Amino acid sequence: MTWGRGSTRQSRREREQVLAAWPTCHLRYPGCTIVSTDDDHVIPKSQDGSDDLANRRGACHHCHRIKSQRESAAGRARGRQRATERHPGLL
């Protein structure tokens, strides 16, 4: 497991490849700064997205932060939903 942003040579090299292939932000939320600075997983790893370069795009820091916050909130909501469902063995 890697820790932190760009913590291995390989991850730094892959990040450079993604930003070279996607120099402009693919998300374009309001307030977008256009220039890609972050490596974004299109399908989040938490939703079984892969680390393959085909699943990664460049995003500006502003948009990447918004997307990450939305994904995190959706994950918390799924967790709350599971917590309120009764266990099948207790039905």
RAGI-V141569 format. One record per residue. N is the residue number from 1. PSI is psi in whole degrees, -180 to 180 (* if undefined). Layout:
N,PSI / N,PSI
This chain:
1,138 / 2,150 / 3,132 / 4,174 / 5,123 / 6,45 / 7,-8 / 8,160 / 9,-43 / 10,-45 / 11,-36 / 12,-40 / 13,-44 / 14,-40 / 15,-44 / 16,-40 / 17,-44 / 18,-46 / 19,-30 / 20,-38 / 21,-30 / 22,74 / 23,-17 / 24,150 / 25,130 / 26,-9 / 27,-47 / 28,47 / 29,161 / 30,133 / 31,5 / 32,139 / 33,3 / 34,-45 / 35,125 / 36,129 / 37,-17 / 38,152 / 39,112 / 40,134 / 41,118 / 42,-53 / 43,114 / 44,147 / 45,-31 / 46,-17 / 47,33 / 48,25 / 49,152 / 50,171 / 51,1 / 52,149 / 53,-25 / 54,-20 / 55,13 / 56,142 / 57,160 / 58,144 / 59,150 / 60,159 / 61,-40 / 62,-53 / 63,-38 / 64,-39 / 65,-45 / 66,-48 / 67,-44 / 68,-40 / 69,-41 / 70,-42 / 71,-40 / 72,-43 / 73,-40 / 74,-39 / 75,-41 / 76,-39 / 77,-41 / 78,-39 / 79,-40 / 80,-39 / 81,-44 / 82,-36 / 83,-26 / 84,-15 / 85,142 / 86,143 / 87,136 / 88,-30 / 89,-15 / 90,-1 / 91,*
